[in-house]
């Protein structure tokens, strides 16, 4: 229970915040969300398998002493790998729901994709970081990495919704490219900081520099979280319902 | 959205997933083709230990959680082993902690067969044909074989530091340490083998890994690990790191006073690297801690005369030498 609480508390709070804001008079379709969560449960294992393969079979490693190797590893494992598996889980869930002829309201796809991301982050926390990170580290992950994953899921959701409406594959490609960019940028923030200090000729400062995690990763995670909440707040439930009805009538 | 749009999404979604996975596969193939892994680095240890260490390779740790129960299950359900079935200790973490008497006897039998094969000049594999292993799991059996072979060749190598035994010791120790079942002892032996083979980087990596995974941070072998790390520092010319290790070595090495334990190692390295002053310094310091001041001063003076001695090391050595000389003058 403690493990679940430590790993998932911020996921639950974020989910509750999103649902409370958008679903005041109705409730999200639990069946639809369950399908998204189900696919979300599979995504971290596929991503972990790929990362493990990459770090075992190639010289790439996230703890590599070479800063460029480290950055490349984050780009491939966390960027290309994790985001592809998360987006694929979201797309597969949407496809299954289409085949099951479920009612796909615009908000529910976005919320479902955020659910995939939150489940992904929670499992990553519990299986990946709980053993190697102390309680304070877990707390920091909960308000840095989890919102980042949620906002990545939000981008996926928006673009899947756009792809559904426009009958185009480009929103999906855009979602993938954008999330790969943001996720990689988040993970390599510390390396970029070191590179910047090195280029400024301040190598001596690096060993003494003990910046808190939020100062390093916060500039990426927090603006994305604020953007997500702002976008989610912008359209009210009534408007969404009207939009949905309009589509159905149209 | 209408049915047409939904149908279009099915095709486009499937197309995206397939192309995405294909892209990932191509990226993986390209990395393996143009950025190959060093052959001796079977577990990514070089990259793993050189960095911060903890790693986010959580799939590996997740898998390991299931390894012990899986091996235990196999042991229990292997029909050929009903007579001499072993028992794994609950909750001890690794599958190597077999305490059942029959299992221990079997291990001794295997070691005896290996020694016999070695003595008779037969290939070591023949020892395995003559011994029935209780394990049905091929990777586990291979690991056990490598581990025991490494132990035998380590013993042979320690007898006279003959190079004839170093090569097989190195090969089997590296293989055992590269196995998914490897534990701190395997890393220790691999570190030792690599140190004697002159691969300092690999030796340091294995020794760091052994140190990190060692369950009780004190004892003869743990102390030897620390001492070997100090030796890698001495061979690599890292004076400050070596100095720090010497200061802490007594707290983790209860047998530091018994210099005969590590004396042969030092003598071997002094002979092999006669122009590395830090080895003489380290040896001298250990002897000085063991109250053998005369020999320690002799080694210090020898190191002092070497042109390879750096300025920072010279300063440290001067302090050590002065302290000893002061004590003797009094």
Interface residues (C-beta under 8 A of the other chain):
Chain A: X45 X48 X49 X50 X51 X52 X53 X54 X55 X56 X57 X58 X59 X60 X61 X62 X63 X64 X65 X69 X70 X76 X80 X81 X84 X87 X88 X91 X92 X94 X95 X98 X99 X104 X124 X127 X128 X129 X131 X132 X163 X164 X165 X167 X168 X169 X172 X173 X176 X247 X250
Chain B: X1 X2 X4 X5 X6 X8 X9 X10 X12 X13 X14 X15 X16 X17 X20 X21 X23 X24 X27 X28 X31 X32 X35 X36 X37 X38 X41 X43 X44 X47 X48 X50 X51 X52 X53 X54 X55 X56 X57 X58 X59 X60 X61 X62
